[in-house]
Amino acid sequence: MNLIFALAVNKENKFERRHFGDADKFLIYKQGNDKIVLESEENNIFKLMDEVHEHGSKKKGQAIIDFLQKKDVNVLVSMQFGKNIKLINKPFIPVKISEEYPDEIIKVLTKHIHWIKDEWDRNKLNHKLFIINSGILKVSIDKSNK
């Protein structure tokens, strides 16, 4: 099975220290033939949804989940995740990164794709959070992971 990734970036296609749902757009990458390649760019039309009433609203989180599930996304990549990480780790594998440029992260993801595929195959719900700094780390999601 090939994985599909959604990278949360700004208008200049760079990662920023903001929650996944606050990104300007999502870069959709597909894994196949030992490569991860860009498939499309999707504007985040949900960015300001319900933010007046509640930052990190479940309504906004669920709208993004529904949108990305229709695109068959398996993995979400961002510098930060908010409290909705407890919603998104059910249908997706969250990956928290520290690099600014998607190309750098794609190289690391390609190198460690077997770990992410293993997580997808083993856990159908409540996926672990992957943290990529200089290496890769997989941790359970609880109240301390924000």
Order of alpha helices (4+ residues) and beta strands (2+ residues): beta-beta-beta-alpha-beta-alpha-beta-alpha-alpha-beta-beta
